[in-house]
Amino acid sequence: MNLISPSSGVAVAVEPSSLASAAATLALELQIPLAIDSSPTPFTHLLVLTGERLELRELGSNAPGPVYADFVAGAAVHRRRFGGGRHQPLARAVGLKSGVRPTVLDATAGLGRDAFVLACLGCTVQLVERSPIIAALLRDGLCRAAQDPEIGSLVATHMRLTVADGRKFLGELGNDQRPDVIYLDPMYPRGEKSALPGKELRLLRRLAGADDDAPELLAAALAHARRRVVVKRPRRAPSLTGPAPTMQITAPNTRFDVYLIHRDRPTL
């Protein structure tokens, strides 16, 4: 599968105008239009380069606030400090325990929230995101976080982003590049409650699609993980089509389906 093309309803804009050159470069990289003034446009969303960050804004009279990746403030800080450490469900699902820090490939990175938690817990995380626009937001968040005096070193050394389709990326890994754990967080089925704010869920659906190929991504993950595959699901949703998970770890609204890999070596 090729990378999902950015929506034709998205354009790059800039605030302030001193960043116009950087905005033009971004528009060229993403192959989407550059909105050069504030007059009415045919676009539904603007990817706005501001003096502080890159953010995606939905246009319209009842549009929600902007969406952006942020690891320095807000929910990311609270989860890092009070999320439960290696005893939280996500950490248990990937096999974190005393002295064990698996390498993780997050093949559906989105805005990187779960990957950041795992990096804070000591994992080295390869983030793979197939939507170029979502990846641009994520890259901006990682770059800003890398400048932070508290978490900058951790982000720079433990999180690496690649823009690619997860199945293709996995298929090109050499044996010595395979991660201990492959983590999948496919789009929740419509009607299922998501931990994401509504505006972020709509953004991900618009730019990354409905993840109808999630069963194929699971099959690729099972073929390339060294020790386990973890799939995040709504708590009451069915597992992805394929083999049954080895075990399940539940949280109030979320479930982690864990598939242990047996390739003549112990699992985590």
N, C-alpha and C positions, 0 to 999 in steps of 0.2 A: 504494500500500500504506500502511495506517495503521501507526503505531508498534506494535511488538510489546508486548503487555500484560505487565506484570510477573507472575512466577509467583505462583499463589495460595499457594504454600508459603513465601513470604518475608514476614517482619514486621520492623518497626523496633524496636530495643531501645536502651537507654541505659546507659552507665557513665561517670561517676557520675550520681546522680539530679539533680544540679544542672543537668544539660543536658536535663531532661525536656521543657521548653518547645520547645527546638530540635528534639528528636526528634519531638514531636507535629507540628510544622510540616512536617518532612520526610515523615512518614507521610502527611499530608494531601496534600502535593505529589505524592507517588508513587502515591497512592490504594491504599495497602496498610495492613494492620492495624498497630496499635501494641501490642507486648507489654509489659505494664506491671509484670509481676512475674516471678520466677524459677521459677514452678510449671511442670510439664510442659505443653507446648504441642503443637498439631497441626502446627506449622511444621517445614519441613526446613532452612531457613536463617534466620539473623537478620542484618539490616543494623544493625550496632551503632555508635552514636555514642559514642566514648570521649573522654577528655580530650586525646588526641593526634591522633586521625584517625577517619575513617569506614572500617569494614571489614566484609566479608561473612564470616560464619561458618557453616559447614555443621554441622548438629547430628548427633549419633550417637556411639556408642562408639568407632568407628574413623575419625572425621572428621579431615581434614587441618587444618593451621593456617589462619588467616584470610587472605583475599585483599583487597588494597588497592592503590591507586595510589601510587607513591612515586618521585619524581624527585630526591630529595635524598640518599638513601643507597643502599647495596647495589649491585645490578647496574647501575642507571642511572648511578651515579658511575663505575664501572669502564668501562662502554661509552663514556661521554662522554670519558674521559681516554685510553683505550687501544683504542678501537674502530677506529682506522685513518683517522679524518678523512674527507676527501672522496675518499680512495682505496678506502674500503670499498664492498662491492657495492651496498648501499642508496643511497649517495650517487652512485655512478656511474649507477645505474638512473634516478634522477630528473634526471640531467644536470648535477650540480654540477661546476663547474670553476672555475679562477681567474677572478674577476670576474663569475661567473654564479651568482646566487642566486635560483632560480625560486620563485614562489609555489606552494604545494602545498595541495591539498584532500585530506585523508585522510577518505574517505567511509565507512570501517569502523574507527573510531578505537580501539575496545576500551579498554584501559587506557593507551593513548597512548605506548607505548614507542618505536615507530619515529618517530612524530611528534616526540617529544622529541629524538631524535638529529638529525633534520633541522633542528629549530629551533636546536640547538646549533651546527650547521654554517652558520647564517645564513639559513635559509629562513623565511619567514612561513607558518605552517601554520594552516589552518582545519580543526578537528577536527569530524567529524559522527558521532554515535553514536545509534543508534535505540532501544537498550534504555535506558529511563529509570533503571534501577537501576545499570547499568554506567556510565552518564553521571554519576550521582551520585557514584560512587566516583572517577571521573576528575576531576570538578570539585573534589572535596575534595583530591585530589593536586595539582592545579594551584594551588589557593588556598594550600596549605601551601608549595609550591615558590615561589610569588610572594613569600613572606615571607623566603625564604632570602637572606642577604647575598651569596652567590656567584652564584646563578643567578636570583634573583628578578626582576631587570629584564628578563632575556632571556625568561623565561616569560611575564611580563605583556605584553610587546610583540610576541612572536612566536607565541603560541599562543592560539587563540580557539575555544571549544567551543559547539556547537549541538546540541540534542537533536532529531533529525529522521531520517526515512528518507532514505537517500542519494539514491535516484532522485527523490523528490519535491523534495528540496533542490536538486538539480542542475537540475531542470526549471524552477525558479523563479528561477534566476540570470539577471540581465541581462547583455548582451554585455560591459559594462564590469566585470562581477564575475567573469568566468570566470577560473579559475586557469591558470597555465602547465602545471601537472602535477596530475593526479588519481591518487591512490594508493589501491589496493584490497588489502586483506588478508582475503579471505573465509575462513570457517571451513575448516580443512583437512578433507579427506575422512576418514571414520572408517578407522582402521588406518594412516594416514600419520603419520610422526613429526613432531611439532611442536616448535618452539623454546620454547613455553610450558611451564611446569611443569604437571603433570597436574591439579592442583587448579584452576588458572586456566583450563585448557582445558575442564574440566567446567563451570565457572561460565559461561563464554562460551556453550557449547552450550545450557545450561539457559535462560539469559536472552535470548539473541539468536537462538536457533534454528540450523539447519544451513546457513543461507545458500543455500537452494535457488534463490533468485532472483539469484545472482551473475552469470549470463550477462546478465540484464536490466540489472543495475547496470553491467556492462562496456559494454553498448550505450549507456547513458545517459552514461557517462564519455567514451566516444569522441565523442559528439555535443557535449560541452561543454568538453572540455579544449582549451587553446590550442595546446599543443605536444606533449604526450605523456601517455599513460596507463601506469601501472606496476602490475602485478598480482603479488603475492607468492604463490608456490606451493611445495609440497614439491618437492624437486629432481626426483623421478621421476614426479610426478603429471602427468596431461595438462593442457594449457592449457584455459582456460574455453571453453565453446562460443561460437563467433563467429569473426571473422577471425583469421588466424594472426598472432602477434606479429612485429614487425619484427626484433627481436633478443632474445636471452636472456642474462642475466648470472647466473652460478651461484656458489653458496657451498657449503660442505660438505653441508648438509642442506636448503638453500633455493635456490629459483630465482626470479629476477625476470623476468617477461615484459614486454617494453617495446614499446609501440605508438606509433610516431611519427605525429604528426598533420601533414598537409600542407594548409594553408589559405592558400596564397599568401604564406607567410612562412617564413623559415628555422626549422628545428628546433634545439633545444639540442644 
